[in-house]
Amino acid sequence: MWLINVLRLHLLFILCLSLSACQPNTTPSYEWNLPLGFPAPIVPADNPMSQAKVELGEQLFFDPKLSFNNSLACASCHLPEFAFAEPKQKAIGATGQILRRNTQALVNVAYNSNLTWAHSGLNSIEQQILIPMFGEDPIELGITGHEQEILQRFAQAPYVELFNAAFGDDEVSFQKIVWALASYVRSLISLNSAFDRYAYQAQDDAMSESALRGMELFFSEKLECFHCHGGFNFTQSSQHQNQRLDLRPFHNTGLYNIDGAGTFPVEDQGLIEITLNKDDMGRFRAPTLRNVAMTAPYMHDGSLDTLNQVIDFYANGGRDEGIASPYKSTFVKGFTLTKDEKNELLAFLDSLTDKDFLNISNKKPK
Protein backbone atom coordinates (compact mmCIF):
# COMPACT_ATOMS: atom_id res chain seq x y z
CA MET A 1 0.00 0.00 0.00
CA TRP A 2 3.02 2.30 0.13
CA LEU A 3 2.49 3.38 -3.47
CA ILE A 4 -1.15 4.19 -2.72
CA ASN A 5 -0.07 6.45 0.14
CA VAL A 6 2.54 8.12 -2.07
CA LEU A 7 -0.13 8.73 -4.70
CA ARG A 8 -2.42 10.26 -2.09
CA LEU A 9 0.34 12.63 -0.99
CA HIS A 10 1.01 13.47 -4.64
CA LEU A 11 -2.67 14.30 -5.17
CA LEU A 12 -2.76 16.50 -2.09
CA PHE A 13 0.37 18.27 -3.32
CA ILE A 14 -1.33 18.98 -6.65
CA LEU A 15 -4.32 20.39 -4.79
CA CYS A 16 -2.06 22.64 -2.70
CA LEU A 17 -0.42 23.94 -5.88
CA SER A 18 -3.87 24.69 -7.26
CA LEU A 19 -4.75 26.61 -4.13
CA SER A 20 -1.63 28.73 -4.30
CA ALA A 21 -2.06 29.44 -8.01
CA CYS A 22 -5.71 30.50 -8.00
CA GLN A 23 -6.97 34.02 -7.39
CA PRO A 24 -10.65 33.35 -6.71
CA ASN A 25 -13.15 36.07 -7.52
CA THR A 26 -16.23 35.46 -5.43
CA THR A 27 -19.14 37.55 -4.22
CA PRO A 28 -20.96 37.40 -0.87
CA SER A 29 -24.20 36.55 -2.69
CA TYR A 30 -23.01 33.17 -3.93
CA GLU A 31 -21.83 30.16 -1.97
CA TRP A 32 -19.79 27.64 -3.95
CA ASN A 33 -20.16 24.84 -1.37
CA LEU A 34 -16.83 23.37 -2.39
CA PRO A 35 -15.22 20.54 -0.42
CA LEU A 36 -12.66 21.73 2.09
CA GLY A 37 -9.41 22.76 0.44
CA PHE A 38 -10.60 23.09 -3.15
CA PRO A 39 -10.01 26.43 -4.87
CA ALA A 40 -12.90 28.60 -5.96
CA PRO A 41 -13.12 29.08 -9.73
CA ILE A 42 -12.01 32.39 -11.18
CA VAL A 43 -15.05 34.45 -12.14
CA PRO A 44 -14.98 37.35 -14.64
CA ALA A 45 -15.36 40.75 -13.03
CA ASP A 46 -18.20 41.74 -15.35
CA ASN A 47 -20.27 38.67 -14.49
CA PRO A 48 -19.98 37.97 -10.76
CA MET A 49 -21.77 34.89 -9.48
CA SER A 50 -25.13 35.16 -7.73
CA GLN A 51 -27.70 32.55 -6.83
CA ALA A 52 -30.39 34.51 -8.68
CA LYS A 53 -28.35 34.47 -11.90
CA VAL A 54 -27.70 30.75 -11.52
CA GLU A 55 -31.43 30.09 -11.10
CA LEU A 56 -32.28 32.17 -14.17
CA GLY A 57 -29.55 30.43 -16.15
CA GLU A 58 -30.85 27.03 -15.07
CA GLN A 59 -34.35 27.89 -16.30
CA LEU A 60 -32.96 29.11 -19.62
CA PHE A 61 -30.69 26.07 -20.00
CA PHE A 62 -33.63 23.67 -19.98
CA ASP A 63 -36.00 25.80 -22.07
CA PRO A 64 -36.39 25.01 -25.81
CA LYS A 65 -37.78 28.51 -26.34
CA LEU A 66 -34.16 29.60 -26.64
CA SER A 67 -33.99 27.93 -30.07
CA PHE A 68 -35.50 29.63 -33.11
CA ASN A 69 -38.09 26.88 -33.67
CA ASN A 70 -38.77 25.94 -30.03
CA SER A 71 -37.30 22.49 -30.64
CA LEU A 72 -33.96 22.49 -28.82
CA ALA A 73 -32.70 23.49 -25.39
CA CYS A 74 -29.13 23.52 -24.16
CA ALA A 75 -30.14 20.49 -22.10
CA SER A 76 -31.22 18.63 -25.24
CA CYS A 77 -27.54 17.92 -25.92
CA HIS A 78 -26.19 18.37 -22.39
CA LEU A 79 -28.20 15.87 -20.34
CA PRO A 80 -27.66 15.90 -16.55
CA GLU A 81 -27.90 12.12 -16.24
CA PHE A 82 -24.93 11.80 -18.60
CA ALA A 83 -22.85 14.43 -16.79
CA PHE A 84 -24.28 17.02 -19.18
CA ALA A 85 -23.03 15.12 -22.23
CA GLU A 86 -25.21 12.92 -24.43
CA PRO A 87 -25.04 9.28 -25.60
CA LYS A 88 -24.74 10.15 -29.29
CA GLN A 89 -21.73 10.15 -31.56
CA LYS A 90 -22.41 13.73 -32.59
CA ALA A 91 -24.90 16.38 -31.58
CA ILE A 92 -27.88 17.42 -33.72
CA GLY A 93 -28.90 21.07 -34.08
CA ALA A 94 -32.35 22.65 -34.13
CA THR A 95 -32.66 22.21 -37.91
CA GLY A 96 -31.73 18.53 -37.74
CA GLN A 97 -28.21 19.21 -38.95
CA ILE A 98 -25.64 16.78 -37.55
CA LEU A 99 -22.79 18.70 -35.93
CA ARG A 100 -19.22 17.66 -36.53
CA ARG A 101 -18.17 16.90 -32.96
CA ASN A 102 -19.21 14.89 -29.94
CA THR A 103 -20.95 16.81 -27.15
CA GLN A 104 -18.56 17.51 -24.30
CA ALA A 105 -19.64 17.02 -20.70
CA LEU A 106 -20.21 20.17 -18.66
CA VAL A 107 -18.22 18.98 -15.66
CA ASN A 108 -16.25 21.61 -13.75
CA VAL A 109 -16.21 23.85 -16.82
CA ALA A 110 -15.54 26.71 -14.41
CA TYR A 111 -11.99 25.38 -14.04
CA ASN A 112 -11.24 25.04 -17.76
CA SER A 113 -8.60 27.28 -19.26
CA ASN A 114 -9.87 26.55 -22.78
CA LEU A 115 -13.32 25.70 -24.06
CA THR A 116 -14.58 23.41 -26.85
CA TRP A 117 -12.55 20.61 -28.38
CA ALA A 118 -9.91 22.59 -30.25
CA HIS A 119 -9.66 26.36 -29.79
CA SER A 120 -6.65 27.79 -27.99
CA GLY A 121 -8.13 31.30 -27.93
CA LEU A 122 -11.54 30.46 -26.50
CA ASN A 123 -11.14 30.72 -22.74
CA SER A 124 -14.37 32.33 -21.53
CA ILE A 125 -17.66 30.54 -20.92
CA GLU A 126 -19.43 33.74 -21.91
CA GLN A 127 -17.61 33.68 -25.27
CA GLN A 128 -18.26 30.01 -25.87
CA ILE A 129 -22.01 30.26 -25.26
CA LEU A 130 -22.32 32.64 -28.21
CA ILE A 131 -21.36 29.82 -30.59
CA PRO A 132 -24.36 27.50 -30.05
CA MET A 133 -26.66 30.50 -29.72
CA PHE A 134 -25.73 32.50 -32.81
CA GLY A 135 -23.57 30.19 -34.93
CA GLU A 136 -24.77 29.65 -38.50
CA ASP A 137 -22.42 26.90 -39.67
CA PRO A 138 -23.41 24.67 -38.11
CA ILE A 139 -26.75 25.86 -36.75
CA GLU A 140 -27.34 24.77 -33.17
CA LEU A 141 -29.98 26.97 -31.49
CA GLY A 142 -30.33 29.12 -34.61
CA ILE A 143 -31.01 32.46 -32.93
CA THR A 144 -29.45 34.58 -35.71
CA GLY A 145 -32.23 36.25 -37.69
CA HIS A 146 -34.81 35.53 -34.98
CA GLU A 147 -33.46 37.74 -32.19
CA GLN A 148 -36.49 39.88 -31.38
CA GLU A 149 -38.92 36.99 -31.64
CA ILE A 150 -36.89 34.96 -29.16
CA LEU A 151 -36.43 37.84 -26.71
CA GLN A 152 -40.20 38.34 -26.64
CA ARG A 153 -40.67 34.75 -25.49
CA PHE A 154 -38.86 35.57 -22.26
CA ALA A 155 -40.63 38.87 -21.55
CA GLN A 156 -43.30 37.06 -19.53
CA ALA A 157 -43.67 34.91 -16.43
CA PRO A 158 -41.74 33.26 -14.92
CA TYR A 159 -38.87 35.09 -16.61
CA VAL A 160 -39.90 38.64 -15.69
CA GLU A 161 -39.44 37.80 -12.02
CA LEU A 162 -36.25 35.82 -12.64
CA PHE A 163 -34.58 38.60 -14.66
CA ASN A 164 -35.57 41.14 -12.03
CA ALA A 165 -34.10 39.00 -9.24
CA ALA A 166 -30.88 38.42 -11.17
CA PHE A 167 -30.26 41.90 -12.57
CA GLY A 168 -32.48 44.33 -10.68
CA ASP A 169 -34.82 44.96 -13.61
CA ASP A 170 -37.00 42.87 -15.90
CA GLU A 171 -35.49 43.98 -19.21
CA VAL A 172 -34.64 40.94 -21.34
CA SER A 173 -31.45 41.04 -23.41
CA PHE A 174 -29.09 38.52 -24.91
CA GLN A 175 -26.27 39.93 -22.80
CA LYS A 176 -28.22 39.02 -19.67
CA ILE A 177 -29.13 35.61 -21.10
CA VAL A 178 -25.45 34.89 -21.78
CA TRP A 179 -24.44 36.06 -18.30
CA ALA A 180 -27.11 33.89 -16.67
CA LEU A 181 -26.31 30.79 -18.74
CA ALA A 182 -22.60 31.21 -18.02
CA SER A 183 -23.33 31.51 -14.30
CA TYR A 184 -25.37 28.31 -14.35
CA VAL A 185 -22.74 26.36 -16.30
CA ARG A 186 -20.06 27.73 -13.98
CA SER A 187 -22.03 26.41 -10.99
CA LEU A 188 -21.90 22.79 -12.22
CA ILE A 189 -19.18 21.55 -9.88
CA SER A 190 -18.42 17.86 -9.44
CA LEU A 191 -15.98 17.07 -6.61
CA ASN A 192 -17.67 14.31 -4.63
CA SER A 193 -16.71 11.06 -6.34
CA ALA A 194 -15.43 7.99 -4.51
CA PHE A 195 -11.96 9.08 -5.62
CA ASP A 196 -12.43 12.50 -4.01
CA ARG A 197 -13.60 10.98 -0.76
CA TYR A 198 -10.56 8.71 -0.72
CA ALA A 199 -7.89 11.13 -1.93
CA TYR A 200 -9.01 14.38 -0.31
CA GLN A 201 -11.31 13.41 2.57
CA ALA A 202 -9.26 10.51 3.99
CA GLN A 203 -12.08 7.98 3.66
CA ASP A 204 -9.95 4.86 3.28
CA ASP A 205 -12.89 2.64 2.36
CA ALA A 206 -14.31 4.95 -0.32
CA MET A 207 -12.57 3.10 -3.17
CA SER A 208 -12.47 -0.63 -3.79
CA GLU A 209 -9.18 -2.52 -3.78
CA SER A 210 -9.59 -3.01 -7.52
CA ALA A 211 -10.04 0.73 -8.09
CA LEU A 212 -6.97 1.47 -5.95
CA ARG A 213 -4.86 -0.83 -8.08
CA GLY A 214 -6.33 0.88 -11.13
CA MET A 215 -5.29 4.24 -9.68
CA GLU A 216 -1.72 2.99 -9.41
CA LEU A 217 -1.83 2.07 -13.09
CA PHE A 218 -3.38 5.41 -14.08
CA PHE A 219 -0.63 7.39 -12.35
CA SER A 220 2.16 5.12 -13.57
CA GLU A 221 4.75 5.88 -16.22
CA LYS A 222 3.71 2.63 -17.87
CA LEU A 223 0.35 4.06 -18.96
CA GLU A 224 1.18 7.82 -18.95
CA CYS A 225 -2.52 8.75 -18.49
CA PHE A 226 -1.89 11.43 -15.90
CA HIS A 227 0.32 13.55 -18.12
CA CYS A 228 -2.66 14.73 -20.16
CA HIS A 229 -5.34 14.01 -17.56
CA GLY A 230 -3.64 15.30 -14.43
CA GLY A 231 -4.46 17.77 -11.69
CA PHE A 232 -7.49 17.67 -9.44
CA ASN A 233 -9.78 18.06 -12.46
CA PHE A 234 -8.07 15.34 -14.54
CA THR A 235 -7.48 17.61 -17.52
CA GLN A 236 -4.12 19.33 -17.83
CA SER A 237 -0.69 18.65 -19.27
CA SER A 238 2.12 17.90 -16.84
CA GLN A 239 5.90 18.08 -16.83
CA HIS A 240 7.42 14.65 -17.30
CA GLN A 241 11.04 13.47 -17.16
CA ASN A 242 12.65 16.75 -18.20
CA GLN A 243 10.22 17.31 -21.07
CA ARG A 244 8.91 20.83 -21.48
CA LEU A 245 5.74 21.86 -19.71
CA ASP A 246 2.98 22.09 -22.30
CA LEU A 247 0.50 24.58 -20.91
CA ARG A 248 -1.90 24.03 -23.81
CA PRO A 249 -4.00 20.93 -23.15
CA PHE A 250 -4.18 19.88 -26.81
CA HIS A 251 -2.85 16.57 -28.03
CA ASN A 252 -2.77 14.37 -31.11
CA THR A 253 -3.51 10.86 -29.87
CA GLY A 254 -3.01 9.00 -33.15
CA LEU A 255 -6.67 8.71 -34.04
CA TYR A 256 -6.13 9.36 -37.77
CA ASN A 257 -3.36 9.50 -40.36
CA ILE A 258 -5.14 9.28 -43.69
CA ASP A 259 -2.20 10.02 -45.99
CA GLY A 260 0.75 8.60 -44.09
CA ALA A 261 1.89 12.14 -43.30
CA GLY A 262 -0.34 12.64 -40.25
CA THR A 263 -3.28 14.37 -41.93
CA PHE A 264 -6.71 14.20 -40.29
CA PRO A 265 -9.99 14.06 -42.24
CA VAL A 266 -10.63 17.46 -43.82
CA GLU A 267 -13.97 17.89 -42.03
CA ASP A 268 -12.22 18.22 -38.66
CA GLN A 269 -8.48 18.63 -38.27
CA GLY A 270 -8.41 20.05 -34.76
CA LEU A 271 -6.32 22.92 -33.44
CA ILE A 272 -4.58 23.54 -36.77
CA GLU A 273 -7.81 25.12 -38.00
CA ILE A 274 -7.28 27.91 -35.46
CA THR A 275 -3.49 28.27 -35.34
CA LEU A 276 -2.60 27.26 -38.94
CA ASN A 277 0.46 25.64 -37.38
CA LYS A 278 1.13 22.27 -39.04
CA ASP A 279 2.31 20.81 -35.73
CA ASP A 280 -1.24 21.28 -34.40
CA MET A 281 -2.68 18.82 -36.92
CA GLY A 282 -5.08 16.50 -35.10
CA ARG A 283 -4.62 18.14 -31.72
CA PHE A 284 -7.70 18.25 -29.52
CA ARG A 285 -8.23 19.28 -25.92
CA ALA A 286 -7.87 16.55 -23.31
CA PRO A 287 -11.26 16.65 -21.53
CA THR A 288 -11.79 16.01 -17.85
CA LEU A 289 -12.14 12.38 -16.86
CA ARG A 290 -14.51 13.20 -14.03
CA ASN A 291 -17.73 11.23 -14.57
CA VAL A 292 -16.11 9.73 -17.68
CA ALA A 293 -17.98 6.44 -17.23
CA MET A 294 -21.19 8.36 -17.97
CA THR A 295 -20.10 10.31 -21.05
CA ALA A 296 -19.80 7.73 -23.85
CA PRO A 297 -19.10 7.79 -26.74
CA TYR A 298 -15.57 9.15 -26.64
CA MET A 299 -13.04 11.25 -28.59
CA HIS A 300 -13.82 14.46 -30.46
CA ASP A 301 -15.82 12.60 -33.11
CA GLY A 302 -17.46 10.06 -30.81
CA SER A 303 -15.77 7.25 -32.72
CA LEU A 304 -15.01 5.08 -29.67
CA ASP A 305 -18.14 3.64 -28.08
CA THR A 306 -16.90 2.40 -24.71
CA LEU A 307 -14.14 2.90 -22.16
CA ASN A 308 -13.00 -0.61 -23.04
CA GLN A 309 -12.37 0.61 -26.57
CA VAL A 310 -10.62 3.74 -25.29
CA ILE A 311 -8.21 1.67 -23.21
CA ASP A 312 -7.54 -0.63 -26.16
CA PHE A 313 -6.93 2.43 -28.34
CA TYR A 314 -4.26 3.80 -26.01
CA ALA A 315 -2.80 0.34 -25.39
CA ASN A 316 -2.26 0.07 -29.16
CA GLY A 317 -0.62 3.50 -29.27
CA GLY A 318 -3.38 4.90 -31.47
CA ARG A 319 -5.61 3.50 -34.20
CA ASP A 320 -4.60 1.91 -37.50
CA GLU A 321 -2.41 4.30 -39.52
CA GLY A 322 -2.67 6.88 -36.75
CA ILE A 323 -0.20 4.86 -34.71
CA ALA A 324 2.57 6.07 -37.02
CA SER A 325 1.45 9.71 -37.19
CA PRO A 326 4.40 12.13 -37.01
CA TYR A 327 2.20 14.50 -34.99
CA LYS A 328 1.18 11.97 -32.34
CA SER A 329 1.92 12.85 -28.72
CA THR A 330 4.98 11.12 -27.30
CA PHE A 331 2.84 10.12 -24.32
CA VAL A 332 0.75 7.84 -26.58
CA LYS A 333 3.27 5.05 -26.95
CA GLY A 334 1.18 1.96 -26.20
CA PHE A 335 1.27 -0.48 -23.30
CA THR A 336 0.26 -3.99 -22.33
CA LEU A 337 -2.34 -4.83 -19.69
CA THR A 338 -3.57 -8.13 -18.36
CA LYS A 339 -7.32 -8.68 -18.26
CA ASP A 340 -7.31 -8.06 -14.51
CA GLU A 341 -5.32 -4.83 -14.90
CA LYS A 342 -7.72 -3.56 -17.52
CA ASN A 343 -10.66 -4.23 -15.20
CA GLU A 344 -8.82 -2.44 -12.40
CA LEU A 345 -8.23 0.60 -14.59
CA LEU A 346 -11.93 0.59 -15.50
CA ALA A 347 -12.79 0.39 -11.80
CA PHE A 348 -10.64 3.46 -11.14
CA LEU A 349 -12.29 5.41 -13.95
CA ASP A 350 -15.66 4.42 -12.53
CA SER A 351 -14.55 5.77 -9.14
CA LEU A 352 -14.46 9.24 -10.73
CA THR A 353 -18.27 9.20 -11.01
CA ASP A 354 -19.99 11.71 -8.75
CA LYS A 355 -23.49 10.33 -8.14
CA ASP A 356 -24.69 13.52 -6.48
CA PHE A 357 -23.75 15.47 -9.60
CA LEU A 358 -25.78 13.09 -11.75
CA ASN A 359 -28.90 13.47 -9.61
CA ILE A 360 -31.38 14.84 -12.12
CA SER A 361 -33.72 16.25 -9.49
CA ASN A 362 -30.95 18.59 -8.37
CA LYS A 363 -30.17 19.77 -11.90
CA LYS A 364 -33.53 20.51 -13.51
CA PRO A 365 -35.68 23.55 -12.73
CA LYS A 366 -38.38 22.93 -10.18
C-alpha positions, -999 to +999 in steps of 0.1 A: +000+000+000+030+023+001+025+034-035-012+042-027-001+064+001+025+081-021-001+087-047-024+103-021+003+126-010+010+135-046-027+143-052-028+165-021+004+183-033-013+190-067-043+204-048-021+226-027-004+239-059-039+247-073-048+266-041-016+287-043-021+294-080-057+305-080-070+340-074-107+334-067-132+361-075-162+355-054-191+375-042-210+374-009-242+366-027-230+332-039-218+302-020-198+276-040-202+248-014-168+234-024-152+205-004-127+217+021-094+228+004-106+231-031-100+264-049-129+286-060-131+291-097-120+324-112-150+345-121-150+373-146-154+408-130-182+417-154-203+387-145-200+380-108-218+349-095-251+352-077-277+326-068-304+345-087-283+345-119-277+307-115-314+301-111-323+322-142-296+304-161-308+270-151-343+279-163-330+291-196-307+261-200-336+237-200-360+258-221-364+250-258-378+285-263-342+296-266-340+279-301-355+296-331-381+269-337-388+259-300-373+225-306-340+225-288-327+235-254-291+235-242-301+205-221-312+186-252-275+179-259-262+184-224-282+159-203-277+159-166-279+121-162-249+118-186-228+144-168-243+170-192-230+151-222-252+129-244-250+093-256-247+102-293-217+101-316-224+137-326-249+164-316-279+174-337-289+211-341-324+227-341-327+222-379-317+185-377-282+192-390-256+168-375-228+187-359-192+177-365-182+169-330-192+149-299-209+168-272-186+175-243-196+170-207-202+202-187-182+190-157-162+216-138-162+238-168-155+267-144-120+254-140-112+250-178-086+273-193-099+266-228-133+257-241-146+234-269-125+206-284-099+226-302-097+264-298-067+278-280-081+313-279-115+305-265-111+307-227-144+323-215-177+305-209-194+337-219-176+337-253-183+300-259-220+303-253-223+326-282-214+298-306-244+275-301-267+305-297-257+325-328-236+302-349-248+297-385-224+269-397-234+247-381-267+259-368-273+248-332-300+270-315-303+291-346-310+325-329-295+346-357-322+362-377-348+355-350-335+377-322-365+399-314-389+370-316-369+350-292-364+378-267-402+383-266-407+347-255-389+356-223-406+389-215-433+371-195-437+349-164-417+333-149-389+351-166-399+386-157-394+378-120-362+358-126-346+386-147-356+411-120-341+390-092-309+384-112-303+419-126-325+443-107-348+450-136-370+429-159-355+440-192-346+409-213-315+410-234-291+385-249-263+399-228-282+390-197-291+356-211-254+349-218-244+361-183-271+339-167-263+308-187-226+312-180-233+315-143-254+283-143-227+264-163-201+277-140-220+264-110-219+228-122-192+216-099-184+179-094-160+171-066-177+143-046-167+111-063-154+080-045-120+091-056-124+125-040-136+110-008-106+087-007-079+111-019-090+144-003-113+134+026-093+105+040-121+080+037-099+049+033-129+026+024-143+050-003-126+031-032-125-006-038-092-025-038-096-030-075-100+007-081-070+015-059-049-008-081-063+009-111-053+042-097-017+030-094-018+021-131-034+054-141-006+074-124+022+051-136+048+059-162+037+026-179+004+041-190+012+078-189-025+087-185-019+114-159+003+136-181-027+147-202-053+140-176-036+153-144-045+178-117-075+177-094-098+181-125-081+153-145-075+176-175-041+193-178-007+186-193+021+179-168+059+181-168+074+147-173+110+135-172+126+167-182+102+173-211+089+208-215+057+219-197+030+221-223+005+246-209-019+240-238-040+209-231-042+199-268-029+166-280-028+144-311-035+109-299-030+090-331-067+087-340-061+094-378-034+095-404-051+093-437-022+100-460+007+086-441+019+121-433-003+126-402-033+144-419-067+142-403-100+141-422-106+175-438-140+179-420-122+182-387-085+186-383-084+200-348-063+229-334-046+235-368-078+251-380-073+279-355-035+283-353-026+273-389+005+256-374+011+223-390+023+208-357-012+213-344-027+188-369-051+165-351-046+181-317-077+182-295-082+193-259-079+165-233-113+166-215-118+160-179-121+124-169-145+132-140-177+112-146-161+097-177-180+064-172-212+084-180-201+103-211-198+077-238-191+078-267-156+091-266-130+112-286-138+145-305-158+126-331-175+101-308-158+072-327-150+051-297-181+036-281-169+024-247-141+029-222-130-006-230-124+006-266-106+037-253-082+017-232-075-006-262-069+024-283-043+038-260-028+003-254-023+001-292-006+035-293-034+049-315-056+035-342-046+019-375-024+043-395-027+069-367-002+049-347+026+061-370+015+097-372+044+121-370+022+145-350+012+120-323+019+129-287+050+111-273+028+101-243+008+078-266+033+051-270+012+020-262+013-005-233+003-040-223-023-048-197-036-081-184-073-087-183-073-081-145-053-048-149-077-036-175-107-042-152-088-024-124-082+006-146-119+006-155-128+004-118-106+035-111-123+054-140-157+044-125-146+058-091-145+092-107-183+092-110-200+117-087-235+103-081-247+135-065-237+155-096-258+131-117-289+135-096-314+148-121-337+162-095-309+186-084-302+198-119-335+205-135-357+235-127-384+229-102 
